[in-house]
């Protein structure tokens, strides 16, 4: 049997300014960097295995897209429909790792010792709602990008603090969506700029050195935590205790 106990601890909180939030995220990222890399490696390894299973070669696919002159039909490639479905499901099942990373960041911020098992707290705490939220936010983002790429960038900030709300407030998926949307709507300029810089830093690994994405991609999860702290205050640390 297990239960969650909460207690107050010391910790830093950024100002409600983009610069302060990003700086805070950098400081927090230093404390969980190794675990963030592990989470990213799990994601990449899983994606690679799925490619092997369905016989999809992403490298050759990219090359065909470049040489097709804009006439490349992605869905006509053998195994692609099943591969896309499997990849989406895999990504959905990995979403609790994002919550686990956010949990680790808060432990680091509140000067609590971090354990490797903390990375998997999302599979024990509010698991179903995390999956539902990931599915809903994924659908919303996909629709926005399909309609036109630009609207997708304007929609994403509205979802920025959903994962921290799911973790620290044990909220339902719909409540997390609503609360994230309402807070972002009232402070949209800050959320938009913070999201833009967070995404820019997260994809910097691809721009600078392809494999570097392993080091930079998880940064966006830390931005979510720092933004949550800025607008809702530092959450009390949730401690997971196992009873024998």
C-alpha positions as CSV (number, residue, x, y, z in Angstrom):
1,X,0.0,0.0,0.0
2,X,1.2,3.5,-0.7
3,X,0.2,7.1,0.1
4,X,1.4,10.6,-0.7
5,X,2.4,12.9,2.1
6,X,3.3,16.6,1.5
7,X,5.4,19.0,3.6
8,X,6.9,22.4,3.1
9,X,10.6,22.8,2.1
10,X,12.9,25.6,1.0
11,X,13.2,26.3,-2.7
12,X,13.6,29.1,-5.3
13,X,10.8,30.6,-7.3
14,X,11.3,32.8,-10.4
15,X,9.6,36.1,-11.1
16,X,6.7,36.2,-13.6
17,X,9.0,37.2,-16.4
18,X,10.3,35.1,-19.2
19,X,14.0,35.8,-18.5
20,X,13.6,34.8,-14.8
21,X,11.7,31.7,-15.7
22,X,14.3,30.5,-18.3
23,X,17.1,31.3,-15.9
24,X,15.4,29.3,-13.1
25,X,14.9,26.4,-15.5
26,X,18.6,26.4,-16.4
27,X,19.5,26.2,-12.7
28,X,17.0,23.4,-12.1
29,X,18.2,21.5,-15.2
30,X,21.7,21.2,-13.8
31,X,20.4,19.2,-10.9
32,X,18.5,16.6,-13.0
33,X,20.6,16.6,-16.1
34,X,21.6,12.9,-15.9
35,X,18.1,11.7,-15.4
36,X,16.8,13.9,-18.2
37,X,19.3,12.2,-20.5
38,X,18.2,8.8,-19.4
39,X,14.5,9.6,-20.1
40,X,15.5,10.9,-23.6
41,X,17.6,7.8,-24.3
42,X,14.6,5.6,-23.4
43,X,12.4,7.5,-25.8
44,X,15.0,7.3,-28.6
45,X,15.7,3.7,-28.1
46,X,12.0,2.8,-28.1
47,X,11.5,4.8,-31.3
48,X,14.4,2.9,-32.9
49,X,13.0,-0.5,-31.9
50,X,9.6,0.4,-33.3
51,X,11.3,1.4,-36.6
52,X,13.0,-2.0,-36.8
53,X,9.7,-3.8,-36.0
54,X,7.8,-2.1,-38.8
55,X,10.7,-1.9,-41.2
56,X,10.8,1.9,-41.5
57,X,14.1,3.6,-42.3
58,X,13.8,7.2,-41.2
59,X,17.1,8.2,-42.7
60,X,16.2,7.0,-46.2
61,X,12.7,8.5,-45.8
62,X,14.2,12.0,-45.1
63,X,16.5,11.6,-48.1
64,X,13.5,10.7,-50.3
65,X,11.6,13.8,-49.0
66,X,14.5,16.0,-49.9
67,X,14.8,14.6,-53.5
68,X,11.1,14.4,-54.2
69,X,10.7,18.1,-54.9
70,X,7.7,18.3,-52.6
71,X,5.8,15.4,-54.1
72,X,6.7,12.8,-51.4
73,X,3.7,10.8,-50.1
74,X,4.6,9.9,-46.5
75,X,1.6,7.5,-46.0
76,X,2.5,5.5,-49.1
77,X,5.7,4.2,-47.6
78,X,5.5,0.5,-46.5
79,X,4.8,0.1,-42.8
80,X,4.4,3.8,-42.2
81,X,0.7,3.8,-41.0
82,X,1.3,1.1,-38.5
83,X,4.6,2.7,-37.5
84,X,2.9,6.0,-36.9
85,X,0.2,4.4,-34.7
86,X,2.8,2.5,-32.7
87,X,5.0,5.5,-32.2
88,X,2.0,7.6,-31.0
89,X,1.0,4.9,-28.5
90,X,4.6,4.6,-27.3
91,X,4.9,8.3,-26.9
92,X,1.6,8.3,-24.9
93,X,2.8,5.6,-22.6
94,X,6.1,7.5,-22.0
95,X,4.3,10.7,-21.0
96,X,4.4,9.8,-17.2
97,X,8.2,10.1,-17.6
98,X,7.7,13.8,-18.2
99,X,5.9,14.1,-14.9
100,X,8.6,12.1,-13.2
101,X,11.2,14.5,-14.4
102,X,9.2,17.4,-13.1
103,X,8.9,15.6,-9.8
104,X,12.7,15.2,-9.7
105,X,13.1,18.9,-10.4
106,X,10.9,19.9,-7.5
107,X,12.9,17.5,-5.2
108,X,16.1,19.2,-6.3
109,X,14.6,22.6,-5.8
110,X,13.4,21.7,-2.3
111,X,16.8,20.2,-1.4
112,X,15.5,16.6,-1.1
113,X,17.6,13.6,-2.2
114,X,16.7,12.3,-5.7
115,X,16.3,8.6,-6.4
116,X,16.2,7.0,-9.8
117,X,12.8,5.5,-9.1
118,X,11.4,9.1,-8.8
119,X,11.5,9.2,-12.6
120,X,8.6,6.7,-12.7
121,X,6.3,8.4,-10.2
122,X,3.9,9.3,-13.0
123,X,3.1,5.6,-13.3
124,X,2.0,5.5,-9.7
125,X,0.5,9.0,-9.2
126,X,-2.5,10.1,-11.3
127,X,-1.5,7.7,-14.1
128,X,-4.8,7.6,-16.0
129,X,-5.3,11.3,-16.0
130,X,-1.7,11.8,-17.2
131,X,-2.4,9.6,-20.2
132,X,-5.8,11.2,-20.9
133,X,-4.2,14.7,-20.7
134,X,-1.4,13.6,-23.0
135,X,-3.9,12.3,-25.5
136,X,-6.1,15.4,-25.4
137,X,-3.2,17.9,-25.6
138,X,-1.7,15.8,-28.4
139,X,-4.9,16.0,-30.4
140,X,-5.3,19.7,-29.7
141,X,-1.7,20.4,-30.8
142,X,-2.0,18.2,-33.9
143,X,-5.2,19.8,-35.1
144,X,-3.7,23.2,-34.6
145,X,-0.5,22.3,-36.6
146,X,-2.5,20.6,-39.3
147,X,-4.8,23.6,-39.9
148,X,-1.7,25.7,-40.3
149,X,1.7,25.4,-38.7
150,X,1.7,28.9,-37.1
151,X,-1.5,28.4,-35.0
152,X,0.2,25.4,-33.4
153,X,2.9,27.6,-31.9
154,X,0.2,29.9,-30.5
155,X,-1.8,27.0,-29.0
156,X,1.1,25.2,-27.2
157,X,1.6,28.0,-24.6
158,X,-2.0,27.3,-23.4
159,X,-0.9,23.8,-22.4
160,X,2.4,24.7,-20.9
161,X,1.7,24.0,-17.2
162,X,-0.7,21.1,-17.5
163,X,1.7,18.4,-16.4
164,X,2.8,20.2,-13.2
165,X,-0.9,20.7,-12.4
166,X,-1.6,17.0,-12.9
167,X,1.3,16.1,-10.5
168,X,1.2,18.6,-7.7
169,X,-2.5,19.1,-7.6
170,X,-3.6,15.6,-8.5
171,X,-6.0,17.2,-10.9
172,X,-8.1,15.4,-13.5
173,X,-7.1,15.7,-17.2
174,X,-9.9,18.2,-18.0
175,X,-9.2,20.3,-14.9
176,X,-5.5,20.5,-15.8
177,X,-6.4,21.6,-19.3
178,X,-8.8,24.3,-18.1
179,X,-6.5,25.6,-15.4
180,X,-3.5,25.8,-17.7
181,X,-5.6,27.5,-20.4
182,X,-7.0,30.1,-18.0
183,X,-3.7,31.0,-16.4
184,X,-1.9,31.2,-19.8
185,X,-4.7,33.2,-21.3
186,X,-4.4,35.9,-18.6
187,X,-0.6,36.0,-19.0
188,X,-0.3,35.0,-22.7
189,X,2.6,37.3,-23.7
190,X,4.9,35.8,-21.0
191,X,3.7,32.2,-21.7
192,X,4.2,32.6,-25.5
193,X,7.7,34.0,-25.2
194,X,8.7,31.5,-22.5
195,X,7.4,28.6,-24.7
196,X,9.2,30.0,-27.7
197,X,12.6,30.2,-25.9
198,X,12.0,26.9,-24.2
199,X,11.4,25.1,-27.5
200,X,14.3,26.9,-29.2
201,X,16.7,25.7,-26.5
202,X,15.1,22.2,-26.6
203,X,15.7,21.8,-30.3
204,X,19.2,23.4,-30.2
205,X,20.7,20.0,-30.0
206,X,19.5,19.2,-33.5
207,X,20.8,22.5,-34.9
208,X,24.2,22.4,-33.2
209,X,24.9,18.7,-33.5
210,X,22.2,16.1,-34.3
211,X,22.8,13.8,-31.4
212,X,22.9,16.8,-29.0
213,X,19.1,16.6,-29.0
214,X,19.5,14.0,-26.2
215,X,21.0,16.7,-24.0
216,X,18.6,19.6,-24.8
217,X,15.2,18.1,-25.6
218,X,14.1,17.5,-21.9
219,X,14.7,21.2,-21.1
220,X,11.1,22.0,-22.0
221,X,9.8,19.9,-19.1
222,X,11.9,22.0,-16.7
223,X,10.5,25.2,-18.3
224,X,7.0,23.8,-17.5
225,X,8.0,23.4,-13.8
226,X,9.6,26.9,-13.5
227,X,6.6,28.5,-15.2
228,X,4.3,26.7,-12.7
229,X,6.4,28.0,-9.8
230,X,6.3,31.5,-11.2
231,X,2.5,31.7,-11.5
232,X,1.2,29.3,-8.8
233,X,4.1,29.2,-6.3
234,X,6.5,26.6,-5.4
235,X,4.6,23.3,-4.8
236,X,5.1,21.4,-1.6
237,X,7.2,18.4,-2.2
238,X,5.2,15.2,-2.7
239,X,6.9,12.3,-1.0
240,X,6.0,8.7,-2.0
241,X,6.2,6.3,0.9
242,X,5.9,2.5,0.6
243,X,4.4,0.7,3.5
244,X,5.5,-2.9,4.0
